[in-house]
Amino acid sequence: MGSVYTRVQNLSSLRPGDHICIWDYSHWPFSYQHHGIIYAAGPALATLRVCHVWSPLQSFREAQADSCFCLSTLEEFLHHRSLQDLRRVEYHTSAVRNFCAKWGEVHRAKSDLPQVVLARCTFLLGLGKGDFNLWTQNCEHAAHWCKTGHQWSKQLLTRAGGRVPFEKHLTAEAVEALEHEIAAIKAVARTVVATVLQLSGSQVYLRSGNGHPEFHRYARISDDGGHVALAVASKDVERTAFRLECDAKAYNCVKVSLRHDASNRYLFSRSTFSCVRDVRMKRAHCLRGTSGMRWEYAVSSGGYLTSMNQHRRYIGVRADGVLVDVGCRENALSFEFVPCRAVSDAIATRNESNKLPLPDPTLVERCCDHKKNVEEMRSQSRLELEDERRGLIAVNSLL
């Protein structure tokens, strides 16, 4: 299951803040993963930028002393490994999906906003010179910390100590400055969540955010009352109003359900063991449960609707416009909740107030002196290697 749903099928689907890993099978019968964070998107190997703990040197001793959290192209990240083995690591998965996936490709923990992830990446860039340790400070520890704020390696089942990677070489003021910056970004995100929560209990249209604004498509219940399709709606009668019910416990996502008042049916995801992929309108009852009618709405990182049952699928669209479950994010649709009110489509599609603001880290004051951290940080292993090289040069000069 993991390899099917986490495999990167299209490079253009990778977005800043994504956690990726590449399988390495060169040391048969053993295999391992190398982890990194997408820093800048792009359509090709040479244009995608990845943050990861890495060194281009070949010698193990020199590479260990030279490795640091650096920025490279995806081509350098792959390092002669096959693109077919590239995976996008998933977070907040279910127990079933975690059990069925290949080890290290999915996590049950929740990830932070892409803006928070990138702030952590920027903080680490250039740090950790020579501090690589397979068991306590490897590439997965750093990547997982960027995503969640916790240093964890699922491959080795080890945790690294400290609030941040390489903390023993950093000042307390630098770490506190990063925490202040992240807290400011999260505060902006909470205002976005609050905006969505204000719509709870009201009627909304479900609008696909994909495509040109003049061709926005709205969800509409089909004549059979069960299927839901997308269509370019020119009148309110051509789109269905849903009663939005939502709540939030996290700062970056909202749990929502969409009910049709006339039929008292909810927008349901398919069940875990169902062969039917259509998203359908159903009534909730004790045998069916309520997990299928609950969706996680990523308000600040794409607007995707993810089912809360065991398979954790997204909503996509079939060629005939019918909404279906899809396993990969690159096939998913992003959605917006548009309040029902008596305005024309021309105004609704151009009204900026309908769009949820995204947390912008550039508006947050940066208190961390990154350049100073990089210049002052000198690891012991790096100093030992430089002393050894100077000693060899001195010896050779005497010969």
matplotlib code that plots the C-alpha trace (Angstrom):
import matplotlib.pyplot as plt

x = [0.0, 2.7, 4.7, 1.6, 0.3, 3.7, 5.6, 6.4, 4.9, 5.4, 8.1, 5.7, 3.6, 6.3, 5.8, 8.0, 7.8, 7.3, 9.3, 10.8, 13.0, 14.9, 15.5, 19.1, 19.5, 23.2, 24.2, 22.3, 20.8, 20.4, 18.4, 18.0, 16.4, 18.0, 15.6, 15.2, 12.8, 11.7, 12.8, 11.9, 9.6, 10.5, 9.7, 13.1, 15.8, 18.1, 15.6, 14.1, 15.9, 16.2, 17.5, 19.2, 22.2, 24.7, 28.2, 29.4, 32.7, 33.1, 35.3, 33.2, 35.5, 35.7, 32.0, 31.1, 33.3, 32.1, 28.3, 25.9, 22.3, 22.7, 20.8, 21.2, 19.4, 17.1, 19.6, 22.3, 19.9, 19.2, 23.0, 22.8, 19.7, 16.6, 13.8, 11.4, 12.5, 11.6, 8.8, 6.9, 6.6, 3.0, 2.0, -1.2, -2.0, -4.3, -3.2, -4.1, -2.2, 0.8, 0.7, 0.5, 3.0, 6.8, 8.7, 9.5, 7.2, 4.3, 4.0, 1.0, 2.2, 0.8, 3.0, 3.3, 2.5, 4.8, 5.7, 6.8, 8.7, 10.6, 11.4, 13.0, 14.9, 16.2, 17.4, 19.4, 21.0, 24.8, 24.7, 25.8, 29.2, 30.6, 27.9, 26.4, 25.8, 24.0, 22.2, 21.6, 21.8, 21.1, 19.2, 15.9, 16.2, 16.6, 13.9, 11.4, 12.2, 11.6, 8.1, 7.0, 9.5, 10.6, 13.8, 12.8, 14.2, 11.7, 14.3, 16.4, 13.7, 15.9, 15.3, 17.8, 18.2, 17.7, 15.1, 16.7, 19.3, 22.9, 21.7, 24.9, 26.7, 23.9, 23.2, 20.0, 19.1, 19.2, 16.9, 14.5, 14.5, 13.4, 10.6, 9.4, 9.3, 7.4, 4.9, 4.2, 3.6, 1.2, -0.6, -1.3, -2.5, -4.9, -6.7, -7.2, -8.7, -10.9, -12.2, -13.4, -14.9, -17.1, -18.8, -19.8, -23.6, -24.1, -24.7, -21.8, -21.0, -18.2, -16.0, -13.0, -9.9, -8.3, -8.4, -9.0, -11.4, -13.7, -14.2, -14.6, -16.5, -19.0, -20.1, -23.6, -25.6, -26.7, -30.3, -30.0, -29.3, -26.2, -23.4, -21.6, -20.2, -18.4, -19.8, -19.3, -22.2, -23.7, -26.7, -27.3, -29.7, -26.8, -24.8, -25.7, -25.7, -24.2, -24.6, -21.0, -20.2, -16.7, -14.4, -10.7, -8.2, -5.1, -3.8, -3.5, -6.5, -10.2, -12.4, -15.5, -18.6, -21.0, -24.7, -27.5, -30.5, -33.2, -32.1, -30.3, -27.4, -23.7, -20.8, -19.3, -16.0, -15.9, -15.5, -12.0, -12.9, -15.2, -14.4, -16.5, -14.4, -17.2, -17.8, -21.5, -24.2, -25.2, -27.1, -25.1, -26.1, -24.6, -23.4, -21.8, -20.3, -19.3, -15.6, -16.6, -18.4, -15.6, -13.0, -9.8, -9.6, -6.0, -7.0, -3.5, -1.6, -3.6, -7.2, -7.4, -10.2, -8.8, -11.1, -10.8, -11.5, -8.7, -7.6, -7.1, -7.8, -8.2, -11.1, -10.4, -12.5, -13.2, -13.2, -17.0, -16.9, -17.9, -16.0, -14.0, -11.5, -7.8, -4.8, -2.2, -2.1, -1.1, -4.5, -6.4, -8.5, -8.3, -11.5, -12.9, -16.0, -18.1, -20.9, -24.3, -25.4, -27.3, -24.5, -23.7, -20.9, -19.0, -18.7, -18.2, -15.3, -13.5, -14.2, -10.9, -12.7, -13.9, -10.3, -8.7, -5.4, -2.3, 0.2, 3.0, 6.3, 7.8, 5.5, 6.9, 9.9, 13.0, 14.8, 17.3, 20.8, 21.4, 24.7, 26.2, 25.0, 26.8, 30.0, 30.3, 29.4, 32.5, 32.0, 34.7, 34.8, 35.4, 38.2, 39.9, 39.8, 41.3, 44.0, 44.8, 45.1, 47.3, 49.5, 49.8, 50.7, 53.4, 54.8, 54.9, 56.7, 59.5, 60.0]
y = [0.0, 2.4, 2.1, 2.6, 5.7, 7.3, 6.8, 10.1, 9.8, 13.3, 15.7, 18.7, 17.3, 17.9, 21.1, 23.0, 21.5, 17.9, 15.2, 12.8, 9.7, 7.6, 3.9, 2.7, -1.0, -0.8, -2.7, -5.9, -7.7, -4.5, -1.4, 2.0, 5.4, 8.8, 11.6, 15.3, 18.2, 19.9, 23.5, 24.8, 23.2, 22.6, 20.5, 18.7, 17.1, 20.0, 22.7, 21.0, 22.0, 19.6, 20.2, 17.2, 16.1, 15.3, 15.6, 15.1, 13.4, 9.7, 8.7, 7.7, 9.5, 12.6, 12.6, 12.2, 15.2, 17.3, 16.5, 19.2, 20.3, 21.7, 22.6, 20.6, 19.6, 16.6, 15.1, 15.3, 14.0, 10.9, 10.3, 7.7, 6.1, 5.4, 7.9, 5.0, 4.5, 8.1, 8.4, 11.2, 10.5, 10.8, 12.0, 11.6, 8.2, 5.6, 2.5, 0.3, 2.4, 2.5, -1.3, -1.9, 0.6, 0.0, 0.9, 4.6, 5.8, 6.9, 8.3, 8.6, 11.9, 15.1, 17.4, 21.2, 23.8, 23.9, 27.5, 26.2, 23.3, 25.7, 28.0, 25.1, 24.2, 27.7, 27.7, 24.4, 25.3, 25.1, 23.7, 20.3, 20.2, 16.8, 16.0, 13.1, 10.0, 7.0, 6.3, 9.7, 12.4, 11.1, 12.6, 11.2, 12.8, 16.2, 15.7, 14.5, 17.4, 19.8, 18.3, 17.8, 19.5, 16.1, 14.2, 10.6, 8.0, 5.3, 3.2, 2.8, 3.5, 6.1, 9.6, 12.4, 14.6, 18.3, 20.7, 21.1, 19.1, 20.1, 22.0, 21.5, 23.9, 26.6, 29.3, 29.2, 32.6, 31.2, 28.3, 30.7, 33.0, 30.1, 29.1, 32.7, 32.8, 29.5, 30.7, 33.8, 31.7, 29.4, 32.5, 33.6, 30.1, 30.0, 33.1, 31.1, 28.2, 30.7, 32.0, 28.5, 27.9, 31.0, 29.1, 26.2, 25.7, 27.8, 26.7, 26.7, 25.8, 23.4, 24.8, 23.2, 25.5, 23.9, 25.7, 29.3, 31.4, 31.9, 28.1, 27.3, 24.1, 23.5, 20.2, 19.2, 16.1, 14.1, 13.3, 9.9, 11.6, 9.5, 10.6, 14.0, 15.6, 18.8, 21.2, 24.7, 26.4, 29.6, 29.6, 28.6, 25.9, 24.1, 23.7, 22.1, 23.9, 21.9, 22.5, 22.8, 21.3, 21.8, 21.8, 22.2, 20.9, 21.7, 25.0, 24.0, 21.9, 21.6, 18.5, 19.0, 17.2, 18.3, 17.6, 18.1, 19.4, 18.2, 14.5, 14.6, 12.8, 13.4, 13.4, 10.0, 8.5, 4.9, 2.3, 0.8, -2.5, -1.3, -1.7, 1.3, 4.4, 7.0, 9.6, 9.3, 10.9, 8.6, 8.6, 8.0, 5.1, 2.8, 0.1, 2.5, 4.7, 8.4, 8.2, 8.1, 11.4, 13.2, 15.0, 16.8, 20.1, 21.5, 25.2, 26.5, 24.0, 23.2, 23.0, 19.2, 17.1, 13.9, 11.2, 10.3, 6.6, 4.0, 4.5, 8.3, 9.1, 12.4, 13.5, 13.5, 13.7, 11.1, 12.0, 12.3, 14.8, 12.4, 12.8, 9.8, 8.7, 8.9, 7.6, 10.1, 13.8, 14.7, 13.4, 15.3, 18.4, 21.4, 22.9, 26.2, 26.8, 29.6, 31.0, 30.9, 34.5, 36.3, 37.5, 36.7, 34.3, 37.1, 38.8, 35.6, 34.4, 37.7, 38.6, 38.2, 38.0, 34.5, 33.3, 32.1, 34.0, 31.8, 32.1, 34.2, 33.6, 36.7, 38.8, 37.4, 39.1, 36.8, 37.0, 34.3, 35.4, 32.5, 33.7, 34.0, 30.5, 29.0, 31.0, 30.2, 26.5, 24.3, 20.6, 18.5, 15.9, 18.7, 20.2, 16.9, 16.2, 19.7, 19.1, 15.8, 17.3, 20.1, 17.5, 15.5, 18.7, 19.5, 16.0, 16.0, 19.3, 17.8, 14.9]
z = [0.0, 0.9, -2.3, -4.4, -2.6, -1.7, -5.0, -6.7, -10.1, -11.3, -10.1, -10.6, -7.8, -5.2, -3.2, -0.8, 2.7, 1.4, 3.1, 0.6, 0.8, -1.7, -1.2, -1.6, -2.6, -3.4, -0.3, -0.8, 1.1, 3.2, 2.1, 3.6, 3.0, 2.6, 3.7, 2.8, 2.6, -0.7, -0.4, -3.9, -6.5, -10.1, -13.1, -13.4, -11.4, -11.8, -10.7, -7.6, -4.5, -1.5, 2.1, 3.6, 5.7, 3.0, 1.7, -1.9, -0.7, -1.3, 1.6, 4.6, 7.1, 5.1, 4.2, 7.9, 8.8, 5.9, 6.0, 7.1, 6.5, 3.0, -0.1, -3.3, -6.4, -6.5, -8.9, -6.2, -3.6, -5.7, -6.1, -8.9, -7.3, -9.4, -9.6, -9.4, -5.7, -4.7, -2.2, -0.6, 3.1, 4.5, 7.9, 10.0, 8.5, 10.0, 11.8, 8.8, 6.3, 8.7, 9.1, 5.3, 4.2, 3.7, 6.8, 7.0, 4.2, 6.5, 10.0, 12.2, 13.7, 12.4, 10.4, 10.7, 8.1, 5.0, 6.1, 9.5, 7.9, 5.6, 8.5, 10.3, 7.1, 6.7, 10.4, 9.8, 6.5, 6.8, 10.3, 11.6, 9.9, 10.7, 13.3, 11.4, 13.5, 12.1, 15.4, 17.0, 14.3, 10.8, 7.8, 9.0, 12.4, 10.8, 8.2, 10.7, 13.0, 10.2, 9.7, 13.3, 15.7, 17.0, 16.1, 15.2, 12.9, 12.1, 10.3, 13.5, 16.1, 17.7, 19.0, 19.1, 22.2, 22.2, 21.0, 17.6, 15.7, 16.4, 19.5, 21.5, 19.1, 19.2, 21.6, 23.7, 22.2, 18.6, 19.5, 21.3, 18.3, 16.0, 18.5, 18.5, 14.7, 14.5, 17.1, 15.0, 11.9, 13.8, 15.1, 11.6, 10.7, 13.6, 12.2, 9.0, 11.0, 12.9, 9.5, 8.5, 11.9, 11.5, 8.7, 10.9, 10.8, 7.6, 4.1, 1.7, -1.9, -2.4, -5.1, -6.7, -6.5, -9.5, -12.9, -14.0, -11.9, -14.8, -15.0, -11.4, -10.9, -8.1, -6.4, -7.4, -6.2, -9.2, -10.0, -8.4, -5.1, -4.4, -6.6, -6.5, -9.6, -10.6, -13.2, -14.3, -12.6, -14.0, -11.7, -8.0, -9.1, -10.8, -7.6, -4.3, -1.0, 1.9, 5.6, 6.9, 10.3, 11.5, 14.5, 15.1, 17.6, 15.6, 14.4, 10.7, 9.9, 10.4, 10.7, 8.5, 7.4, 4.6, 5.0, 2.4, 4.4, 2.0, 2.1, 5.5, 3.8, 4.3, 1.8, 2.5, 1.6, 0.5, 3.3, 3.9, 2.3, -0.4, -4.1, -5.1, -5.5, -5.9, -3.2, -2.3, -0.3, 2.6, 5.9, 9.0, 11.2, 13.8, 11.4, 9.0, 11.6, 11.2, 10.2, 6.5, 6.7, 8.5, 6.4, 7.3, 5.5, 5.1, 5.2, 4.8, 2.7, -0.4, 0.6, 0.2, 1.7, 3.3, 4.6, 8.2, 7.9, 7.7, 4.1, 4.4, 0.8, -1.0, -3.2, -7.0, -10.1, -12.8, -16.5, -16.4, -13.6, -10.8, -7.5, -6.5, -3.9, -5.0, -3.1, -4.4, -3.6, -7.1, -8.3, -5.6, -6.0, -3.8, -2.5, -1.2, 0.9, -0.6, 1.6, 0.0, -0.6, -3.3, -5.5, -9.1, -10.1, -11.6, -8.3, -6.3, -8.4, -8.2, -4.6, -2.8, 0.6, -0.5, -0.5, 2.7, 3.5, 3.7, 6.5, 5.1, 6.9, 5.1, 7.2, 10.4, 12.0, 11.8, 15.1, 14.3, 13.2, 10.8, 9.3, 12.8, 13.7, 10.7, 11.2, 14.9, 14.7, 14.5, 15.3, 16.9, 14.1, 11.6, 13.6, 14.1, 10.3, 9.6, 12.2, 10.6, 7.2, 8.4, 10.1, 6.8, 4.9, 7.5, 7.3, 3.5, 3.5, 5.6, 3.2]

ax = plt.figure().add_subplot(projection="3d")
ax.plot(x, y, z, "-o")
ax.set_aspect("equal")
plt.show()
